[in-house]
Amino acid sequence: MTTIDQSGAFPLGARTVKRLGYGAMQLAGPGVFGPPKDHDAAVAVLREAVARGVNHIDTSDFYGPHVTNRLIREALAPYPGDVVIVTKIGARRGEDGSWIPAFSREELMQAVHDNLRNLGLDALDVVNLRAMFSVHGPAEGSIEAPLTILAELQRQGLVRHIGLSNVTPAQIAEGRRICEIVCVQNQYNLAHRADDALIDQLARDGVAYVPFFPLGGFNPLQSSTLSAVAARLGATPMQVALAWLLRRSPNILLIPGTSSVAHLRENLAAAERALPDDAVDELESIASSVSA
């Protein structure tokens, strides 16, 4: 059985988690909306992830909505003592599956309580505030008002730790003046390297960086270089992309998602993939070609 211990570990709030975790977003239906295509398979993926040592699970009650959290509760509760569940708030879903900003006091409080209820928890380990000034990526705008509300919920004991998602360096700096920020979750991968300097700064400060969409997400990265390196190493492109991220910086925590047990096992095997220097050099060229 593949062991993910080789991925190493890094602090996330008061706990330390293995650097290779699992993201539950893909357990919902198409477009992260509605129920899963195969309910039993979704439950099996979650149980397999924990059985293989995963102790960092990323989710949100707006996945579905409510779908992934209820699946997590069904599959894993009562939760193993070392499992850290990270959720996020700041958005809601329209009846058509659209993503709508939800930053009002009432919406944020309801989101925290929805997460608590559907996960079956008395307190949330980590809650990421997702900035929604742009659905497609970070955009400037003050997060002081919503983050102050989330910090109030933390003082009430409903939230243990706070993170930020889809944010700019300026918003992170603003957030750290309001409360402790234990993680930042942004898009980052071989081709999208805008956060390079930010990752290094957070590493120096002991803050976790959690990249999503390691292969480009809804628009998967099409790279002949990545495919060629993967073929030469006898690996999948996803394994190589994940192995590169693990090597990139020790504060990077990975949350690859899948609705397939077979793909889950393939992804977790990235922990055992050591990339030779020449392969890393080739992979580094992908960002340059994309920017060009």
Number of C-alpha atoms within 10 A of each C-alpha: 6 14 15 20 15 16 23 15 17 18 17 26 20 11 11 15 22 21 28 29 25 26 22 25 25 21 32 25 19 13 13 20 24 17 18 21 13 13 13 11 15 24 21 14 25 27 17 17 19 20 10 16 19 25 21 24 24 24 25 27 27 24 26 25 20 21 24 32 30 17 23 24 18 16 19 15 12 10 16 10 7 14 19 22 21 20 24 24 27 23 24 21 18 11 8 7 16 12 15 13 18 19 23 13 14 10 17 22 16 13 22 23 18 17 25 19 17 18 27 18 16 13 20 23 20 24 28 25 26 26 28 23 16 13 14 9 14 19 16 14 14 14 21 14 12 21 25 15 17 25 19 15 17 19 11 11 13 20 20 17 24 26 28 27 27 22 25 20 14 12 21 19 11 15 22 13 11 15 17 14 21 23 27 26 21 21 22 21 21 24 21 19 14 13 17 12 11 15 24 18 12 17 16 10 11 16 23 25 28 22 21 21 19 24 22 16 11 8 8 10 17 11 16 10 16 23 16 16 20 18 13 10 16 11 17 18 21 19 21 28 19 26 24 22 20 22 13 15 15 19 25 26 29 26 25 24 23 20 24 17 18 11 14 19 18 16 25 25 22 26 22 15 18 15 15 9 9 10 19 16 11 13 21 16 14 18 15 13 10 11 9 6
